Amino acid sequence: MSAIDLNDKIPNNVGLAGDRKLQRALERWQPQFIEWWKQMGPVAHQDDDVYLRTAVSVGKDGWANFDYVKMPDYRWGIFLADPEPDRRVGFGDRKGEPVWSDVPGEFRSDLRRLIVVQGDTEPASVEQQRHLCSTAPSLYDMRNLFQINVEEGRHLWAMVYLLHAYFGRDGRDEADMLLERHSGDADNPRILGAFNEPTPDWLSFFMFTYFTDRDGKFQLASLAESGFDPLARTCQFMLKEEAHHMFVGAGGIGRVVQRTVELMQAHDTTDVAPYGGINIDTLQRYLNLHYSVSLDLFGAETSTNAANYFAAGLKGRFQESRRDDDHQLRDAEVETPEVADGRIATRTVAALSALNLGLRSDYTDDCQKGVDRWNRILAPVGLELTLPHVGFHRAVGAFGGSSITPDGRLVSADEWQASRDRWLPSDGDRAHVTSLMVPVTEPGKMASWVAPPATGIATKPVEFEYVRA
């Protein structure tokens, strides 16, 4: 099942040639996708050769092969991880039952909604990032941007395949709408708020790929537990590609921190802005913004929908099989935060209703690992970055609309607004970061505000010509 026919019009390992009706439907959708890519994808370098990875199989040695390719010619396709023999639903009321190879009728609407929301995020990030190639700090970074973009396009294909293959006319209509909504469009925006925010500069891009793509990791990992086996296997393969996106964010921020430390030490100052660097307090404000916006993607702490998805076997928890409980949570309880009587408190709720809280907590723990790595770079200059309180700058859930400081104090709205520019990127921060966004296109050279990576891509040196006109 793992072999991929790259010669097919749509590369796939799902036996598409054996289902002519489905193949024709997807081949009709394909030109719409290419047109969307040309209109809403990267604004430049579409005709350049880019050193990209693609899959020739889903096995260990085949999922990442590298070569030059022009982005419109990239081999977007449909790749599912190999099936697991005798796989069973691992959680919820249907725990222990065989997984489903088709959509149970009673879950049709819920599964379609889960797939559509996930699918909508994939082209959204491409649209958010389409202008960044014009200000790339190096060819290495430009190539990483394009790799992320084409893989987000492939993730869109993954969800579109499921919609076409398993949801009939409704699915085909939803697939068309994934190309009709656009990030930030006033009349037809993307479904989730974070995917309508602009990504105007490379510092925002690194923060987005670290924090917002990390939300994608946790959502995909939860869907990879699904009792609907085609969805689970699709997400298992997507997670392989998603890891690179987070690597770009983690490494990018780390390189910015490294360069800032170098400039601080060279000029004996904490203010490196005059020397073409980004100050740590500016980095902290960008971190505060992107972390808090990404937390909202997990939804409210308590959710009937999440409980129903879990009970039905549609969406599990992160690393469900590794959890030491009954995987059904019928009698379990947890503490969830609330804002009541002018203070931040907690209340006891059924664990089944607080699955979003659990997933968000796992996400926070994962985010902290990167912060710890950046702080090791900062240790010689005695500074550090921190994750703000989970209630800071929130629009969704128990903290939504509350005025909470990064250190977790509940304050008045006026006090919060008065301090906003200390906690979130100010106009001055954005103007300075924008001033640094000068493209660097000579192989091996880097912009002034970011250190070079320790290694290149796929054993290539940093000075390799990753994008070739």
Secondary structure by P-SEA (a helix, b strand, c coil): cccccccccccccccccccaaaaaaaaaaaaaaaaaaaacccccccccccbbbbbccccccccbbbbbbcccccccccccccccccccccccccccccccccccccaaaaaaaaaaaaaaaaaaaaaaccccccccccaaaaaaaaaaaaaaaaaaaaaaaaaaacccaaaaaaaaaaaacccccccccccccccccccccaaaaaaaaacaaaaaaaaaaaaaaccaaaaaaaaaaaaaaaaaaaaaaaaaaaaaaaaaaaaaaacccccccccccccaaaaaaaaaaaaaaaaacccccccaaaaaaaaacccccccccccccccccccbbbbbbbbccccccccccccccaaaaaaaaaaaaaaaaaaaaaaaaaccccccccccccccccccccccccccccccccccaaaaaaacccccccaaaaaaaaaaccccccccccccccccccccccccccccccccc
